[in-house]
Amino acid sequence: MRTERQRSQPWGLQGGWPGAFSETILRRANGEIYKMNKETMTLRRGDSVCVITAGGGGWGNPLDRDVELVCNDVRNGGVSMKRAWEVYGVVIDSDTGEADLQATATLREQIKLTAVSN
């Protein structure tokens, strides 16, 4: 197995966040779980391998992403409501799927202030 980006994330550009790490997991038939690096392993009957490829880094500051586009991402299953809140600073009503624009503006301001003070 030879996958990249297990120890360093793909970089973002123009203020974008880094992408996700890659991961390769070997589950032995006996239930043992082993996280693989660049190595050769012998697979046996009943073993399974899960390969999670690295996600690309973002483009631009996620706090600048259009609120409605983030809502669409959530509705389409590409982004969870939790990630919409944590990464994009968008507060979405779980019943309606619509953004709370006032709460979103407040949250985005709080995130920006926190980033400046760190």
C-alpha positions as CSV (number, residue, x, y, z in Angstrom):
1,M,0.0,0.0,0.0
2,R,1.4,3.4,-1.0
3,T,-0.8,6.3,-0.2
4,E,0.1,9.9,0.3
5,R,-1.0,12.6,2.8
6,Q,-1.3,10.4,5.9
7,R,0.9,12.8,7.9
8,S,0.4,16.1,6.1
9,Q,-2.8,17.5,4.8
10,P,-3.3,18.8,1.3
11,W,-3.0,22.6,1.5
12,G,-5.7,25.1,0.9
13,L,-5.2,28.2,-1.3
14,Q,-6.2,31.8,-0.9
15,G,-7.1,31.4,2.7
16,G,-8.8,28.0,2.3
17,W,-8.5,25.3,5.0
18,P,-6.3,22.2,4.4
19,G,-8.0,19.1,3.1
20,A,-8.5,15.8,5.0
21,F,-5.8,13.3,5.7
22,S,-5.8,10.0,3.8
23,E,-6.1,6.7,5.8
24,T,-5.7,3.0,5.0
25,I,-7.2,0.6,7.5
26,L,-6.8,-3.1,7.5
27,R,-9.4,-5.1,9.5
28,R,-8.3,-8.7,10.1
29,A,-10.8,-11.5,10.0
30,N,-10.3,-11.9,13.8
31,G,-11.4,-8.3,14.4
32,E,-7.9,-6.8,14.8
33,I,-7.7,-3.3,13.3
34,Y,-4.4,-2.0,11.9
35,K,-3.7,1.5,10.4
36,M,-1.4,1.0,7.5
37,N,1.4,3.3,6.2
38,K,3.5,2.8,3.1
39,E,4.1,-0.9,3.5
40,T,3.5,-4.4,2.2
41,M,1.0,-6.6,4.1
42,T,-0.3,-10.1,3.4
43,L,-4.0,-10.3,3.2
44,R,-5.8,-13.4,4.3
45,R,-9.3,-14.7,3.6
46,G,-11.8,-12.6,5.5
47,D,-9.6,-9.5,5.8
48,S,-10.8,-6.2,4.5
49,V,-9.0,-3.0,3.6
50,C,-10.6,0.5,3.7
51,V,-8.8,3.2,1.7
52,I,-9.9,6.8,2.5
53,T,-8.2,9.2,0.1
54,A,-7.1,12.7,1.0
55,G,-9.6,15.5,0.4
56,G,-8.5,18.5,-1.5
57,G,-7.8,21.7,0.3
58,G,-10.3,24.6,0.2
59,W,-10.2,27.7,-2.0
60,G,-10.7,31.0,-0.2
61,N,-11.8,31.8,3.4
62,P,-14.7,29.5,4.2
63,L,-16.3,32.4,6.1
64,D,-16.7,34.2,2.8
65,R,-18.7,31.4,1.2
66,D,-22.2,32.4,0.2
67,V,-24.6,31.3,2.9
68,E,-27.2,29.9,0.5
69,L,-24.5,27.8,-1.2
70,V,-23.6,26.3,2.3
71,C,-27.3,25.6,2.9
72,N,-27.4,23.8,-0.5
73,D,-24.3,21.8,0.5
74,V,-26.1,20.7,3.7
75,R,-29.3,19.8,1.9
76,N,-27.5,17.8,-0.7
77,G,-25.5,15.9,2.0
78,G,-22.1,17.3,1.1
79,V,-21.6,19.2,4.4
80,S,-23.1,18.3,7.8
81,M,-24.9,21.0,9.8
82,K,-22.1,20.7,12.3
83,R,-19.4,21.5,9.7
84,A,-21.6,24.3,8.3
85,W,-21.5,25.9,11.7
86,E,-17.8,25.1,12.6
87,V,-16.1,25.8,9.2
88,Y,-18.4,28.1,7.3
89,G,-20.0,29.9,10.3
90,V,-23.5,29.3,9.0
91,V,-26.3,28.6,11.5
92,I,-29.0,26.5,9.9
93,D,-32.4,25.7,11.3
94,S,-32.7,21.9,11.6
95,D,-36.4,22.0,10.9
96,T,-36.5,24.2,7.8
97,G,-33.0,23.8,6.4
98,E,-32.8,27.6,6.1
99,A,-30.0,29.8,7.4
100,D,-30.6,32.1,10.3
101,L,-28.9,35.2,8.8
102,Q,-28.7,37.2,12.0
103,A,-27.1,34.2,14.0
104,T,-24.8,33.5,11.0
105,A,-23.5,37.1,10.9
106,T,-22.9,37.0,14.7
107,L,-21.2,33.6,14.5
108,R,-19.0,34.6,11.6
109,E,-17.9,37.8,13.5
110,Q,-17.1,35.7,16.6
111,I,-15.0,33.3,14.6
112,K,-13.1,36.1,12.9
113,L,-12.4,37.8,16.3
114,T,-11.2,34.5,17.7
115,A,-8.9,33.9,14.8
116,V,-7.4,37.4,15.1
117,S,-6.8,37.0,18.9
118,N,-5.0,33.7,18.3
